[in-house]
Amino acid sequence: MLIQSSELTANPGKGGALGTTVTAMRDVLARASGKDWWAWVAFAGRPYGTYLLSTRSNDFAHHVNTSMQIGLSPEWSELAASAEGILAQPAPSMLAEIIAVTGEPASPKQFLTVTRSTLSSSDIGKSIAWAGEVMEHVTKLTGHGGMVMSSVAGTMFQVYWVLGVDTAEELEASNKTISGDEGYLEMIVEAGSKRLFVEGSTDRVLLARMP
């Protein structure tokens, strides 16, 4: 399965206008493509006024076919044009393949923690294996399922860890559990000592699903 996402950042003072536009975009994209889309607001890890749109595709053929349907949609063309002056820059997009899932597969939760890092060239196989192992460890600790993704378009050789929870209280509890776990900290030290990822390439964003 593939995950497509686009990150939209508002011009200063345009955060509210962009939020309204993003939810309208989500609905138009769903109608044009015939599949589910989700709208997100970043509440940590990105500049104020950052939003995301995301969707899932079964495979590359599904992704291409639905993208062409969107490109031919007059409703989408009109709405996209309305973002002029609201967006700080063209929205960068990412396409990633899900390479591991922990817990039970489910629709996106209310809150997501998305951590991203770039694979080192030292041993990509070991880096990928470690990525899956640390996600499994986090799921065992917190009881919350997640997924590991690898980029297939956009910036390459990136790995994403996505952990979803239903409430802010669960987000708080998960963060405390993970940060205080000795086994997790040992795995992070291992990744650093073996240079499994490019130093300084890791970032994290916290997202809330918009109604």
C-alpha positions in Angstrom: 0.0 0.0 0.0 1.1 3.6 -0.7 0.6 6.7 1.3 0.5 10.1 -0.5 0.8 13.3 1.4 1.1 17.0 0.7 2.3 19.6 3.2 0.7 23.1 2.9 2.1 26.1 4.8 0.2 29.3 5.0 1.5 32.8 4.4 1.8 34.8 7.7 -1.7 35.7 8.8 -3.4 33.2 6.5 -3.5 30.2 8.7 -7.2 30.3 9.3 -8.0 30.8 5.6 -5.8 27.9 4.7 -7.4 25.6 7.3 -10.8 26.2 5.7 -9.3 25.7 2.2 -7.6 22.4 3.2 -10.8 20.8 4.5 -12.6 21.9 1.3 -9.7 20.4 -0.7 -10.0 17.1 1.2 -13.7 16.8 0.2 -13.1 17.7 -3.4 -10.2 15.3 -3.7 -12.3 12.5 -2.3 -15.1 13.2 -4.8 -12.7 13.5 -7.8 -10.7 10.4 -7.0 -13.4 8.1 -5.5 -11.3 7.3 -2.4 -10.8 8.6 1.1 -8.6 11.7 1.9 -7.7 13.1 5.3 -6.9 16.6 6.4 -4.4 17.3 9.2 -3.2 20.3 11.2 0.4 20.2 12.6 0.4 21.3 16.2 4.1 20.7 16.8 7.2 20.2 14.7 6.3 22.6 11.8 5.7 26.3 11.4 2.3 27.6 12.6 -0.2 27.4 9.9 1.0 24.0 8.5 -1.6 21.5 7.2 -1.4 18.2 5.4 -3.6 16.2 3.0 -3.1 12.5 2.8 -4.6 9.5 1.1 -3.9 5.8 0.5 -3.5 3.9 -2.7 -3.6 0.1 -3.2 -0.6 0.2 -5.6 1.1 2.4 -8.3 -1.7 1.8 -10.8 -4.3 2.8 -8.4 -2.3 5.9 -7.5 -1.8 6.9 -11.2 -5.4 6.3 -12.1 -6.9 8.4 -9.3 -4.3 11.1 -9.8 -5.4 11.4 -13.4 -9.0 11.7 -12.3 -8.1 14.6 -10.0 -6.2 16.3 -12.8 -9.3 16.2 -15.0 -11.6 17.6 -12.3 -12.9 21.1 -13.0 -14.0 21.4 -9.4 -10.4 20.7 -8.2 -8.9 23.1 -10.7 -11.1 25.9 -9.5 -10.5 25.2 -5.8 -6.7 24.8 -6.2 -6.5 28.2 -7.9 -8.2 29.8 -4.9 -5.1 29.0 -2.8 -3.1 31.7 -4.6 -2.0 34.2 -2.0 -2.8 31.9 0.9 0.0 29.4 0.5 3.6 30.4 1.4 5.0 28.1 -1.4 3.9 25.3 -3.6 2.9 22.3 -1.5 5.6 19.6 -1.5 4.3 16.1 -1.9 5.6 12.7 -0.8 4.8 9.1 -1.8 5.8 6.3 0.5 5.3 2.6 0.6 4.2 0.8 3.8 6.9 -1.8 4.6 5.7 -2.8 8.1 2.5 -2.6 10.2 2.2 -3.3 13.9 -1.0 -3.9 15.8 -4.3 -4.2 13.9 -4.7 -2.3 10.6 -7.1 0.6 11.0 -8.2 3.9 9.6 -6.1 6.9 10.7 -6.4 7.9 14.3 -7.2 11.3 15.7 -3.6 12.1 16.5 -0.4 11.0 14.7 3.2 11.1 15.6 5.3 11.0 12.4 9.0 10.6 12.8 11.3 10.8 9.7 14.9 10.0 9.1 17.2 9.4 6.2 18.9 6.0 5.6 22.7 5.9 5.8 24.6 4.2 3.0 26.5 2.1 5.6 24.1 -0.8 5.6 20.6 -0.1 4.3 19.4 -3.6 5.0 20.3 -3.3 8.7 18.7 0.2 8.9 15.4 -1.1 7.5 15.4 -4.1 9.8 16.0 -1.8 12.8 13.2 0.5 11.7 10.7 -2.4 11.9 12.1 -3.6 15.2 11.8 -0.3 17.0 8.2 0.1 15.7 7.4 -3.3 17.1 9.0 -2.4 20.4 7.0 0.9 20.7 3.8 -0.9 20.0 4.5 -3.5 22.7 5.2 -0.6 25.1 2.2 1.5 24.3 -0.4 -0.9 23.0 -0.9 1.3 20.0 -0.4 0.1 16.4 1.8 1.9 13.9 3.5 1.6 10.5 6.8 2.0 8.9 7.1 3.6 5.5 9.9 4.1 2.9 9.8 6.9 0.4 9.3 6.0 -3.3 8.9 9.6 -4.6 10.0 12.9 -3.3 13.1 12.9 -1.2 14.5 9.4 -1.5 16.0 7.0 1.1 13.7 8.3 3.9 12.0 6.1 6.5 8.8 7.2 8.3 7.5 5.9 11.6 3.8 6.6 12.2 2.1 6.0 15.6 -1.6 6.8 16.0 -3.7 7.4 19.1 -7.3 8.4 19.7 -6.9 11.0 22.5 -4.5 13.7 23.7 -4.3 11.7 27.0 -3.1 8.6 25.1 -0.6 10.7 23.3 0.8 12.0 26.6 0.9 8.6 28.1 2.6 7.1 25.1 5.3 9.7 25.0 6.1 9.3 28.7 6.2 5.5 28.3 8.5 5.6 25.3 10.9 8.2 26.6 11.3 6.4 29.9 11.9 3.0 28.6 15.4 1.7 28.9 15.1 -0.8 26.0 13.9 2.0 23.6 16.8 4.2 24.6 19.3 1.4 24.1 17.9 0.9 20.5 18.3 4.6 19.8 21.9 4.5 21.0 22.5 1.4 18.8 21.2 3.2 15.7 23.5 6.1 16.4 26.6 4.0 17.1 26.1 2.0 14.0 25.3 5.1 11.9 22.1 3.5 10.6 20.7 6.9 9.7 22.2 10.2 8.5 23.2 12.2 11.5 20.9 15.3 12.0 18.3 14.1 9.5 15.6 13.0 12.0 12.6 15.2 12.6 9.1 14.7 14.1 5.8 16.3 13.6 2.6 15.9 15.6 -0.7 15.9 13.7 -4.4 16.2 14.6 -7.0 15.0 12.1 -9.4 17.8 11.1 -13.2 17.4 11.2 
